[in-house]
Amino acid sequence: MGKRGLGCKKRIRENVVKEREEEEYWRRVIEEKRRRDEKENKEKLKQGGEGQGVKEVREKGGARARDQEGKKGKKKREKDKEETYQPQDAHEGDGKGGKAHGTARHMSKSKHQPHNSSLAWHVGHCPVKGRIMVAARDIEAGEIILEEEPLVAASWHAHRCIECHEPHRSSECSRVQHKYPPAVAANMEEIERFLEGLESIEELDSARRFIKLLSKSSSDPAVMVHLSPCTAANMESCRKAVSAVRKHKVAKAIIPPTVSDEDAARMLSILNTNSHELGEWGGSGLFLLGCLMEHSCAPNCNFSTYGTQLWVTALNSIKKGESLSIDYNDSTFEPTAVRRKLLKDSYDFLCLCPRCTTLPDVMRAFICPVKQCKGKVCPLGEGSKPSDWVCEKCKSQLDKKSRKRFLEIEKALMEEGPEHDVFHETHHIVLEALRELGSVYAKDEEAVADGSAEEIWLRVLKGADQARSILIPLVLPKFHPTKAIWWDNVAQLRLSRKNQAGAQEALKRSYEVTRRCCGDATPSTQDALRLVEHPPKACESFKVERWAGELKDWQDIEELNQTYENVKEQAARLTRRGFDSLQYFQSLWASSQSAGRQ
């Protein structure tokens, strides 16, 4: 055998050894966390009796421990280790996150480990994508695969404290003064402003996550061990940011003496590459297990967050051995070129998934020019070859003249608006125009009253459903979190027209989508179910109900028992001015509370 053959054989052995070492590492991490959870639960029991929630967690922990110690569980793990993962036509692994939507983790303090979650997946290794999460058994659609608390999380609200999340200055918080060096605690706001000005940080929550992770690494050496397998991209820009921090007379205090500049740059890079948005809570967090999910433009999983907790739920049935994937950028309803550019800019990789390379781009649907056909022409991939342009209905290939005309019109109308005799209603330009029009109409009393605003949103939902290719229905998911938001919009518009039965039907559709995307047991699904079981009778009360679920962590929740007329007036003001922002609602409410105290 020649040197080339020996080298290949050696690399295969090295990959197998590396995969088994990583699986063993994560097995130890999970076991360590389980023991820590059991210890915390025992301490809670000693302090004040066993509440129902603690009892459930303890029973689940005991069940997992018995399963792991049993012979059957042991044989299953050994069998899983022996299996070699066969990479699929997917995309970048080990590094999700981002602010899209969102947007994805384990050494963390996971309080509610899902039942049998340790049996649903295991860490695999792909020569191309690195570490990935692989289904250890068949997984049903709607099943919650993972629940996790972040290693670090931080708010993007400047009026919130970096540590306790209460509405006061961080430098005045006793917890901040106790946890951080005096030079950091006393100047926290100045440090945050400086970090926000750095190119590799830019956002307040990113600055705060960096500060918290540096502090955590100085008090817990194991942090760097847990971070070591994580992907770190754009290291050069992160090194420049750390160098700037070192030169700043105040900000340099955030880097502990035990942390080198290279380690600090790697931490920043890992945070930028692997963090998930915590939209309802108002910030972002680093989840060590969630970042194992690879990207796919046609993902088989969805992640959702509530507070600082993250859930990963199966969108469809997943076979044992398949890699688990999510959409990093929440770009499901974007065309191929846009999706690939977003991933390249944010994560520095070119997506080679089937949807980006070999499947029809259903978000670029043109009307077939063949007479009496009027079918859809969706180019394959980015449509670089003439053979990529074939009608789904009559199977004819688009001629060069028509293709050139379509592309010119598409390019011109990206900034102007759709042309009805060229674009199919499922084209992304048409859908985007409808969404914009729906948002405008929802603020127009006449459009709401005559039903035209509702009609627009129903067309958006219809277009999203029609975009699912007849030949390849899995290109776009049947259930997507965005559709739940659109059904909520329909419910609000129907309530505005006193159509309570229609609103309840829309709320049921929203609940069905949320349940499938987020799982039965998550707070998001429970909030949606509450609206179905106790449907609001007016648009204003619907908004209050929706906000009530998101205001559970608001510091003055006990003081929010204002009169219905006062709440109704605030909601009406929001509607008139066109604001649906939770942040604006909170500021209104806070100002009214302040006025009441005076």
Secondary structure by P-SEA (a helix, b strand, c coil): ccaaaaaaaaaaaaaaaaaaaaaaaaaaaaaaaaaaaaaaaaaaaaaccccaaaaaaaaaaaaaaaaaacaaaaaaaaaaaabbbbbcccccccccccccccccccccccccccccccccbbbbbbccccbbbbcccccccccccbbbbbcbbbbccccccccccccccccccaaaaacccaaaaacaaaaaaaaaaccccccaaaaaaaaaaaaaaaaccccccccccccccaaaaaaaaaaaaaacccccccccccccaaaaaaaaaaaacbbbbbccccbbbbbcccccbbbbccccbbbbbcccbbbbbbcccccccbbbbbbccccccccaaaaaaaaaaaccccccccccccccccccccccccccccbbbbbccccccccccccccccccccaaaaaaaaaaaaaaccbbbbccccccccaaaaaaaaaaaaaaaacaaaaaaaaaaaaaaaaaaaaaaacccccccccccccaaaaaaaaaaaaaaaaacaaaaaaaaaaaaaaaaaaacccccaaaaaaaaaaacccccaaaaaaaaaaaaaccccccccccccaaaaaaaaaaaaaaccccaaaaaaaaaaaaaaaac
